[in-house]
Amino acid sequence: MRSFAEVHRHAKWPVPFAMGEISLADGPTIHAFLDDEVEWHPGATVVGQGGDRLRDSYVVFTLGER
């Protein structure tokens, strides 16, 4: 994970929630939801899981193993 931010205002999703800039192993960088229960730091290794937030499909990332 390159960076992260906690979102406090959003028109659609309940707040607060965390978003991160994730560099995938195959090269692209994406912006994605982060697990709200984790204390994040840049450089963390993450893994993604599917889920459903307000009926919209999404992937949320949580801490992975190094």
N, C-alpha and C positions, 0 to 999 in steps of 0.2 A: 504494500500500500504506500502510495506516495504522499498523500495528504488527506485530511478529513475536516469536516465541519458539522456542528450541531445546528439544525434548522429549527427556528422558533416561530416562523410565520409561513404558512402555505395555504393556498386556496382550496386544496382538495384533501390532503392527508392530515390526520391528527398530529399535532406537534407536542413536544419536541421529537425529532428523529435525527439520526446521523446519516450523512452521506460521505462517501470517500472516493478518491481517485485511485483506481486499482490498475496496476500494470499486469496484464495477463502473461502467462509463461510463453505464449506464442507470439507476443509482441504488441498487440493493441493495448491502449489505455482506455478504460471506461469509467464512468461515474455511476455509482451504485449505492444502494442502501447498506448500512452497517448495522450489526447487532447492537441494540440499545443497552445491553447488559455488560458491555465490554469497555474497559478503559483503553482507548486507542492511542497509538503512537506511530509516527511515520516510520516506515521500514518494516512494519509488522507483516508476517506471512498470514494470508487469509485463504479461506475456502468458501465457496458459494453453495447455497441451498435454495431450492425453489420454495415459493410460498404464495400467499394471496392476501393482499392488503386492499380492503374496500373493493373486492371483486376484480381488481386489476392484477394480472400476473406480474410477478417481479422476482428478482433474485436478491437475497440478503446474504452478506458476507459476515463471517465470524472468524475468530483467530484460528489459525492452522498451526501445524507443527513445522518447525524449521528443519 
